Amino acid sequence: MKTNQKKNQYVIIKGTKDGLTFILDDQCSMDTLKNALKETLSDRPEPSKELQGTVKAKLVMGKRYLDEVELQELEALFSKEMNIKVEDIESDVISRAEAEHLIKEKQMTKIARIIRSGQVIDLQGDLLIIGDVNPGGTVKATGNIYILGKLKGIAHAGSNGNKDAVICAAEMTPSQLRIASVVRRSPEEPEQLIEQMMECAYLNDNEEMILEKLHKLSRLRPLLATELS
């Protein structure tokens, strides 16, 4: 009984409809964790022939960070001991590179000038243009695009696939709008200018690009309104 209690303090196994979840201690050494896993896995019965190769597992690591080598060692351990495939790893910590990437995605770059024909602005995070985007000019961002001027060129928000991104402009007469992979070109017969003032473009639930008045943005993207406040 004491031995089982000792093992359980390092490895907890829960069965779900999607497979097995292994909650792993994040305070012990990596060697201790691997030994506890070997002992736990070796005590479990072999899966039947029908189930072999179909057992999926999720690892919950807590505050333990795994580098690539440690991750490969754990995956090999599961595969060797019980023919379990690790499908997902949940961790409360991220690498420095991942943290730096998240910071860039959250930042806003401000540019105070006219984007002229042939010029391309392409960056991570949100983009604020204080000026016009002329025909033939292109602005791209992985986040949202805000233009305090006339948008007559091309604007591509969510360029990394973010479908929640928006494009806002004081005057919306673009040659092309793009959010993630959804494209909307300028109509041959533009609407009256009064209908194009202070607009934003977004994707609805059907991934159709919609133009809406800017004052409705807080209702369409409430989280965005919170971030800006």
N, C-alpha and C positions, 0 to 999 in steps of 0.2 A: 504493500500500500504506500509506503513512504517513497519508493522508487517512482511510482506513477505520479504522485504529487509533485515530485521534483521535475519530471518531464513536462507536466502540464503547465508549470510556471513559465516555460519557455515556448511551448507550442500548444495552441488551442485550435481544434479543428471543428468547423461547423459545416453541415451539409445544407445545400440550397438546391433549388430546382435547376440551377445552371451548372452545378458541380460542387466542388469543395472550396471552402474558404479557410486558409491557414492564417491565424493571427499570431505573429511571431514577436517574441520579446525584443525590445529595442535597446535594452540596457546591458545585456550580456555581450561577451566578445563574439566575434564571427565564428571562431572555432567552436565555442560552446554551443552556439546556435546550430551549426551544422551537425555536431554530434547528437544533439537533442532531436534534430529532424531525422537523422539516420535511424535512431532508436525508435522513434515514433512510427516512421514509415515501415520499418522492418516488422513491427508488431501487428500491423494491419494485414488482414487476409489478402491474398492475391485476387485481383478481379477476375471474373469469369471470362472465358474466351470471347463471349459476345460483347463484353464491355471493354476489352483490351483496346487501347488506342483511342478511347472515347472519353476518358476521364479528364475533365478540365479543372483547373485550380486557379484561385485568386489568392495572391499573397498580400497581407496587410502588414506593412513594415513599421508603422508608427513613425518615430523620429529617427530611424536608421536610414542612412543614405547608402545606396549600393553603387559602386562603380561598375564598369562594364565587365571586368573580370569576375567580381563577386556575383554579379547577376548570372553570368554564364555557369558558374560553379553551382549555384542553387538550381538552375534549370536542369543541369545535367544530373544532379542528385535526385530530383523528382522523377526524371525520365528513367534513370537506372533502377531506382528502388521500387517504383510502383507503376511505371509507364504512365505517369501523369504529365500532362502538358500544361505549363503555366501560361494562362491566357491574359492575365492582368496583374499588375503590381500597383498597389496603393501606398503612397508614402506622403508624410507630412512635410518633407523637406525636398528642396530642389538644388540642383547644382548651381555654381556661380554663373556659368554660361546661360542657363535657363533663366536665372534671376535677371541678368543683364538684358536678355531678350524681352522679358516681360516689362522691364522698365522702359525700353525703347518703344514697345507697343502702346504704352500708356501715355507717353510724352506727346506734347503738341509742338510742332515746329511752326514758327511765325515767319512769313515772308512778306515784306512790304515793297512790292514792285509789280510792274506789269509783266505778265508772262506772254512773250511775243511768239509769233509764228516760228515753228521749228524748235522752240525751247521745250524741254521735258524736265519736269520736277518729279522725282520718284523717291519716296522715303518711307520709313517705318513710323507707325503711330498716326496721330491726327495731324492734319495740315490746315493752317489758317493763312489764307491769301488776303492781304490788304492791298487790293488793286484788282485789275481786270485780268482775265485769261482770254487773250485775243484768238480769233480764228487761226487754226494751225498750231496753237499752243496746247500742251498736254500736262495735266497734273495728276499724279497717282499717289495713293497712300494706302497702307494696310488698314488704317482706321478710317475716321470720318474726314470729310473735306468741307471747309467753310470758306466761302469767298465773299468778302466785303467789297463787291464790285460786280462787274458784268462777266458772266460765264458764257463765252462765245466759242470756246474751243472744246477740248475733250477733257472730261473728268472721270477718273476711275477710283472709286473708294472700295475698301475691302479687297484690295488686290491680292491678299493672301487667302482669299476664300471666305472672308467674314461677311455673311449675308445680313448682319444687323447694322452694317455701316450705312451712313447717310451722306448725301451731298446737298449742301445748302448754298444758296447764292442770293445776293441782293437783286440781281436781274438774271433770270434763267433763260438764256437763248443758246444752248449748247449745240455743237455739231454732233456730239455723241456723249451719252451718259453710260457709265458702266458701274455696277455694284457686284462684286464677286465675279461670276461669269455671265451675268445677265446684262444684255446690252439694249439700250434704247437710243435710236437715232433721232435727229431733229426732223420734225415733219416738214414736208415740202411747203405747206401753207402754214406759217407760224401763227399762233394764236395772238390775240391783241396783247400789246405790251403790258396793259394793266393786269392781265391774268398771269404775267410772268414775273411779277415783282415779289421779292422775299419768299421764294419757294424752297422746298426741300424734296429730294428724291429718296425713296426707300423701297424695299421689297416687302410685299405683303405675304400672307401665309401661303399663297400659291406661287411664290417666287416671281410675281409680276411686278415690274417697276411702276410705281405710282408717284405722281407729282402732287404735292399738297402744300397748303399755305404754311409758312414757317411757324406761326403761332400754335399750330397743332402738333409740333414736334414733341412737346412734353408729354402729350397723351400717347403718341405713337411709340416713343422710346423713353419711358419714365426713368429707367436707370441712367440714361444719358443726361437727363435733366438734373438728376441727383449729383452726378459727377461734376457738372458744370457749376452747380450752386456753391 
